[in-house]
Amino acid sequence: MYGSQAHLSRLARLQDEEFDVVVIGGGIIGAGIARDAALRGLRVALFEKRDFGSGTTAGSTRLIHGGLRYLEMLDFRLVRLDLRERETLLRIAPHLVRPLEFIMPFYRSSFFYRAKMRIGMRLYDLLSYGKSLPRHRFLSASELKELEPNLRQQGLQGAAVYFDAQANSPERLCLENIIDAREHGARTFNYTEVIGALRTGDSIQGVRVRDLLSDDKAEIEIKSRIVVNASGAWFDRVAGLLTAPAVPQQIRTTKGVHITCPPVTNRAVVVFSPLDGRLMFVIPWLGYSWLGTTDTDFKDDPATVQTNAEDVDYMLRSVKDYFPTLDTERIYFSNAGVRALVREEGSESSVSRMHRITDGATSGASNLISVLGGKITGYRAIAEEATDAVCAKLKATSSCQTAVTPLPGTRGERAVTDATNASPAGVTQETVAHLFNLYGNRAGEVINLAAESEDLREPLSPHAPDIAAQVVFAVRTEQCARLVDFLLRRTMLGFSQDQGQSASARVASLLAQELDWSPERTATEMHEYQNHLAMTQTFRNAKATTKQNAANKQPAVIERASPLVA
Ligand SMILES: Cc1cc2nc3c(=O)[nH]c(=O)nc-3n(C[C@H](O)[C@H](O)[C@H](O)COP(=O)(O)OP(=O)(O)OC[C@H]3O[C@@H](n4cnc5c(N)ncnc54)[C@H](O)[C@@H]3O)c2cc1C
């Protein structure tokens, strides 16, 4: 269908090689493992059945945080790990992970409630010892009104203010791990599905993969001494392909959705849903308010997850009373993801977010390492633990370098100021600043490319600073294979006001030139992007029902019953 002979032949050559480790899944955790293992000098191959970072990594709230919620759950080990990793990511990827100030307002609260909040805030600071971010503080109601005039004033007493961090694009955070893995010798492939294992008795000696970009969907056998299952929400499905007899389900999958609407806050605001006490985020992101999230069991293929009217209804009713000016009719688009949680009974939100690494030897599959659960925030540490387990099996002694090795966009000369002032190569200052935001120091390579021709300096859309050179750069250096890859995961055009629609035809034609697409293939790509857009709007399908539900249930804001905030 896709006709890319170059990709096919590259994959075919792998048949003659033997890898130390094959990683299944190119989400943030698989990418982190490939990078870690490659930096330790192992021979690595990674296979991702769609695009890198297109799974749960793209469906997250995009916070790099310890998680006050997990403090509530008394999961100190998880909170400490994530707060330490937050600091590491601020250091190794400052262009992708940035500090974010959070405000947690409190209304008509008791002395006990406020005392609990103070203890919670202090504990959060304590658990992030050694941090570079400011400590928490408290605001009076009048100070808060100045900062966040849209917050409901009635009953407002003040707020706690604390810092965490945000990854604007976890997709690019994932990609930079892939790029670094490749720079250290790893072979990484998107659109390559693992469909089975090479086995002798209990021993797994590699995988069978299908090249989804080749005309004939070629199947190839890849030899490897160790296989790592890092397929996130697809974990149990992949485990079923690798092990025989199949092991019992090991993960629990839950859906979480986000919606975007006109901005109602200047800073990230945390409120507690009056419906069930769950913590909700209202976060400034790309000029929107980004609202999230839900947590409901989801048993279907994670690739099919979408936002329905009930999800939106729940979220709007959870935040509406805090923001009387919120226009519930103006929801731009939604974004849904599926969490993979280490299997536990109980309510969805009570399940621990702590990851687990297991050795297949205990379940009849030697040479298999499994990664269950985990957060984006802790991905580097999880990857380190998994790679340690791989090394132990291989009896390799090299140690982890990823905490002290900056990601590619943080390496080399910054020169942002010079570049911004000089507008090199005829690229506008706005675009230069944008490129440095997106690529870090690798922006220089895009600017050099843009210097080659006027065509490459042309904007891709009247509404965004992105230029044509980025498409060429994405194909040549970032394994961009499809229109949707570029709009959603190589740039953030797909999250802009028009969701990349004004850029899509130009991008498709540039991709067609670079990748030698036929007109039919180009049309298919455009069509599939429209399908993606439709997926972000599925909540509209039963809007009438939603309105009806909202009209029937109008809860008042109540105080949260939680150990942290009373
Ligand atoms: C609503 C929501 C909000 C969240 N918010 C946050 C947050 O704010 N901060 C935070 O730190 N974490 C957050 N998380 C958690 C975080 O997103 C995930 O823990 C993380 O992205 C998991 O990464 P992963 O690599 O394990 O999974 P994925 O990103 O899903 O990667 C797994 C990959 O495996 C691939 N795959 C599956 N089967 C195969 C196969 N047979 N062959 C090859 N490849 C295969 C898939 O295509 C997929 O790309 C959130 C999650 C959700 C759902």
The ligand as an SDF file (V2000), in Angstrom:
LIG
                    3D

 53 58  0  0  0  0  0  0  0  0999 V2000
   -4.9450   10.4610   30.1350 C   0  0  0  0  0  0  0  0  0  0  0  0
   -3.5180   10.2320   30.5240 C   0  0  0  0  0  0  0  0  0  0  0  0
   -2.8150   11.2430   31.1510 C   0  0  0  0  0  0  0  0  0  0  0  0
   -1.4930   11.0220   31.5080 C   0  0  0  0  0  0  0  0  0  0  0  0
   -0.7890   12.0600   32.0310 N   0  0  0  0  0  0  0  0  0  0  0  0
    0.4950   11.9050   32.3470 C   0  0  0  0  0  0  0  0  0  0  0  0
    1.2410   13.0120   32.8170 C   0  0  0  0  0  0  0  0  0  0  0  0
    0.7640   14.1390   32.8770 O   0  0  0  0  0  0  0  0  0  0  0  0
    2.5260   12.7870   33.1670 N   0  0  0  0  0  0  0  0  0  0  0  0
    3.1020   11.5650   33.0860 C   0  0  0  0  0  0  0  0  0  0  0  0
    4.2620   11.4420   33.4630 O   0  0  0  0  0  0  0  0  0  0  0  0
    2.4300   10.4890   32.5980 N   0  0  0  0  0  0  0  0  0  0  0  0
    1.1470   10.6500   32.2290 C   0  0  0  0  0  0  0  0  0  0  0  0
    0.4400    9.5960   31.7160 N   0  0  0  0  0  0  0  0  0  0  0  0
    1.0870    8.2850   31.5950 C   0  0  0  0  0  0  0  0  0  0  0  0
    1.9810    8.2330   30.3610 C   0  0  0  0  0  0  0  0  0  0  0  0
    1.3610    8.8080   29.2380 O   0  0  0  0  0  0  0  0  0  0  0  0
    2.3570    6.8090   30.0380 C   0  0  0  0  0  0  0  0  0  0  0  0
    2.8170    6.1760   31.1940 O   0  0  0  0  0  0  0  0  0  0  0  0
    3.4670    6.6940   29.0180 C   0  0  0  0  0  0  0  0  0  0  0  0
    3.1990    7.4670   27.8830 O   0  0  0  0  0  0  0  0  0  0  0  0
    3.6270    5.2390   28.6410 C   0  0  0  0  0  0  0  0  0  0  0  0
    4.6230    5.1400   27.6570 O   0  0  0  0  0  0  0  0  0  0  0  0
    4.8650    3.7310   26.9820 P   0  0  0  0  0  0  0  0  0  0  0  0
    6.0680    3.8640   26.1500 O   0  0  0  0  0  0  0  0  0  0  0  0
    4.8280    2.6760   28.0160 O   0  0  0  0  0  0  0  0  0  0  0  0
    3.5390    3.4800   26.1350 O   0  0  0  0  0  0  0  0  0  0  0  0
    3.1350    3.9600   24.6690 P   0  0  0  0  0  0  0  0  0  0  0  0
    3.4580    5.3870   24.4450 O   0  0  0  0  0  0  0  0  0  0  0  0
    1.7200    3.5730   24.4580 O   0  0  0  0  0  0  0  0  0  0  0  0
    4.0770    3.0950   23.7470 O   0  0  0  0  0  0  0  0  0  0  0  0
    3.8590    1.7270   23.5140 C   0  0  0  0  0  0  0  0  0  0  0  0
    4.0370    1.5040   22.0250 C   0  0  0  0  0  0  0  0  0  0  0  0
    4.0390    0.1130   21.7200 O   0  0  0  0  0  0  0  0  0  0  0  0
    3.5940    0.0060   20.3980 C   0  0  0  0  0  0  0  0  0  0  0  0
    3.2160   -1.3700   20.1050 N   0  0  0  0  0  0  0  0  0  0  0  0
    2.1410   -2.0370   20.5650 C   0  0  0  0  0  0  0  0  0  0  0  0
    2.1060   -3.2750   20.0590 N   0  0  0  0  0  0  0  0  0  0  0  0
    3.1970   -3.4050   19.2560 C   0  0  0  0  0  0  0  0  0  0  0  0
    3.7050   -4.4500   18.4360 C   0  0  0  0  0  0  0  0  0  0  0  0
    3.0840   -5.6300   18.3350 N   0  0  0  0  0  0  0  0  0  0  0  0
    4.8330   -4.2290   17.7300 N   0  0  0  0  0  0  0  0  0  0  0  0
    5.4780   -3.0380   17.8150 C   0  0  0  0  0  0  0  0  0  0  0  0
    5.0230   -2.0190   18.5670 N   0  0  0  0  0  0  0  0  0  0  0  0
    3.9050   -2.1960   19.2890 C   0  0  0  0  0  0  0  0  0  0  0  0
    2.4200    0.9680   20.3370 C   0  0  0  0  0  0  0  0  0  0  0  0
    2.0990    1.3390   19.0160 O   0  0  0  0  0  0  0  0  0  0  0  0
    2.9180    2.1140   21.2010 C   0  0  0  0  0  0  0  0  0  0  0  0
    3.4240    3.1960   20.4370 O   0  0  0  0  0  0  0  0  0  0  0  0
   -0.8750    9.7780   31.2890 C   0  0  0  0  0  0  0  0  0  0  0  0
   -1.5860    8.7670   30.6430 C   0  0  0  0  0  0  0  0  0  0  0  0
   -2.8840    8.9960   30.2350 C   0  0  0  0  0  0  0  0  0  0  0  0
   -3.6280    7.9380   29.4980 C   0  0  0  0  0  0  0  0  0  0  0  0
  1  2  1  0
  2  3  1  0
  2 52  2  0
  3  4  2  0
  4  5  1  0
  4 50  1  0
  5  6  2  0
  6  7  1  0
  6 13  1  0
  7  8  2  0
  7  9  1  0
  9 10  1  0
 10 11  2  0
 10 12  1  0
 12 13  2  0
 13 14  1  0
 14 15  1  0
 14 50  1  0
 15 16  1  0
 16 17  1  0
 16 18  1  0
 18 19  1  0
 18 20  1  0
 20 21  1  0
 20 22  1  0
 22 23  1  0
 23 24  1  0
 24 25  2  0
 24 26  1  0
 24 27  1  0
 27 28  1  0
 28 29  2  0
 28 30  1  0
 28 31  1  0
 31 32  1  0
 32 33  1  0
 33 34  1  0
 33 48  1  0
 34 35  1  0
 35 36  1  0
 35 46  1  0
 36 37  1  0
 36 45  1  0
 37 38  2  0
 38 39  1  0
 39 40  1  0
 39 45  2  0
 40 41  1  0
 40 42  2  0
 42 43  1  0
 43 44  2  0
 44 45  1  0
 46 47  1  0
 46 48  1  0
 48 49  1  0
 50 51  2  0
 51 52  1  0
 52 53  1  0
M  END
$$$$
